[in-house]
Amino acid sequence: MKQVDYIIVGSGLAGIAFSEKLRTANKSFVVYDNQSQKSSVVAAGLYNPVILKRFTKVWKAKEQLDLALPKYKILEQLLNVKLDYQLPVYRRFTSVEEQNEWFIASDKPVLETFLSTKLVKNTNDNINALLGFGEVLHSGRIDTAQLIKSYKAYLNESNLLLEEDFIHEDLIFESDYIQYKNIKANYIVFAEGFGINKNPFFKNLPLNGTKGEMLTIKAPDLKMDFIMKSSVFIVPLGNQLFWIGATYERDDKTHDITERAKEELTDKLKTILKCDFEIVKQVAGIRPTTKDRRPLVGSHPNHKNVFLLNGLGTRGVMISPYVAEQLFNHIEKGELLDPEIDIKRVKK
C-alpha cells in the first residue's frame, strides 16, 4: 500500500498547476491521467489581460499574471525547456469607432497598465490593416503542448504518473483517509476539465463545455512577430507556422474536427491576410466553460476530503496558478476560497 498526501486526477493546466504547488510545498502526490481531454494541449496558451472584444480587463488580471509568470519561469528551469514567449498582442482595428473605443478604454485606470495609447501602424504588406493596431502590454503565450509533454515526462521519471482511466466508483472512503486501489491519500483533487461529465461526485455542476477548433497554417511570406487579434487570433509558432483560432461550438461535445469549422476559420483568415497559406493541421478540444465565466473550485458537500479544480475556460494559462494557490491554501491552511470561484455559489 502506497501512502501519499494527495491524489490528483487530470494533468492539464489545472492539474499541473496544483501538482507544482504540492511539489514546491514538499507534499507527496500521484497523478492519474487518461489523455482524454485535449483542450490544454491544443490551446494557443495566450496570457492576455484584456478582453479584446469589449476592451475590458480580465478578471483579476494583475493578480493572475503576478503569480503565473514566475511559476512558468520555475517550470522552464525544472523541465529545461522554453515555455514563455513574451509577445505583444495587436488588436486589429476595422473602423474608426473601434480606434476611438480603444483610446477611451486606455485612459481608464483599470486598463492603463495594459493598453498602449500609441496607434501602431501596419508595415506588413501581407496583412490587411489599413487602420492599424492597438497594442496590449504584458502579454504573450505559453507553449502548453510542450509544457504538458515535458511535465508528464517529469512525472513519469519520478514515478508519480499513472496513465490510465480513473474509476470513480472504486474510490473508498474511510474515517480519516481515502483509498484507491493500492494508494491511500489524505485528499483527492479532480482536475478533469470537461471530463467532469463522467465524474459522479461533481457531474451535476454547471460546467457547459464549449468546443473549439483550431488550425495550424504555414505562411512563409507572413513574417509576423506579434500575436494578432481580429475576427480570429493569429499566433506565430516559429518555422513559418501560425496558430489560428478558434471556433466556439456549444452543442457538439466531440473532439472530431469538422469541415465547417475549417471553412469558417479559413474564410475569416482570407479577409485578414494577403499572402498564400497552407493548412497543415486541424485540431479540436472541449473547453471547460461556465456560465458566469468563473472557475469551479471547492470541496464535495458530503466528502470533505474530495475537491474540485475545474472550469478554467479559455484562460487556463493565466488562471490555473491562481486557483491552484487558492485551493491549496484552503485545504492546508483553512483559508476561505475566493467566493467568486467557490462551488458553493452554485445552487443545488
Buried (B, 14 or more C-beta within 10 A) or exposed (E): EEEBBBBBBBBBBBBBBBBBBBBEEEBBBBBBBBEBBBBBBBBBBBBBBBBBEEBEBBBBBBBBBEBBBEBBEEBBEBBEBEBBBEBBBBBBBBEEEBBEBBBEBBEEEEBEEBBBEEBBEBEBEBBBBEBBBBBBEBBBBBBBBBBBBBBBEBBEEEEBBBEEEBEBEEBEEEEEEBBBBEBBBBBBBBBBBBBBBEBEBBEEBEBBBBBBBBBBBBBEBBEBEBBBBBEBBBBBBEEBBBBBBBBEBEEBEEBEBBEEBBEBBBEBBEEBBEBEBEBEEBBBBBBBBBEEBBBBBBBBEEEEBBBBBBBBBBBBBBBBBBBBBBBBBBBBEEEEBBEEBBBEEBEE
